[in-house]
């Protein structure tokens, strides 16, 4: 069987179709990536590009978005959860929770000189 993306979902939506499949994913095959960076640095744009290969020039401030991407690679099921965080951090408790719930983190920085 060829490697494939099984499903990508924004977790505000119904994720039931993949739940049975995820039971076959071992704990070691599940990763949670927290995407960090200042406001307007392009975090959400990079996540959207990764998930759906789409890009939008419009800006909508993010409070927090959660996505799940499920892959089948060489017969094994892998789950990647992505937490797209706010750059403004209006809720400090949410920011702290983001840090401790992820086992992978990436920081996005904008060097374009925009304020």
Buried (B, 14 or more C-beta within 10 A) or exposed (E): EEEEEBBBBBEEEEBEEBEEBBEEBEEEBBEBBBBBBBEBBBBBBBBBEBBEEEEEEEEEEBEEBBBBBBBBEEEEBBBBBBBBBBBEBEEEEEBEBBEEEBEEBEEBEBEEEEE
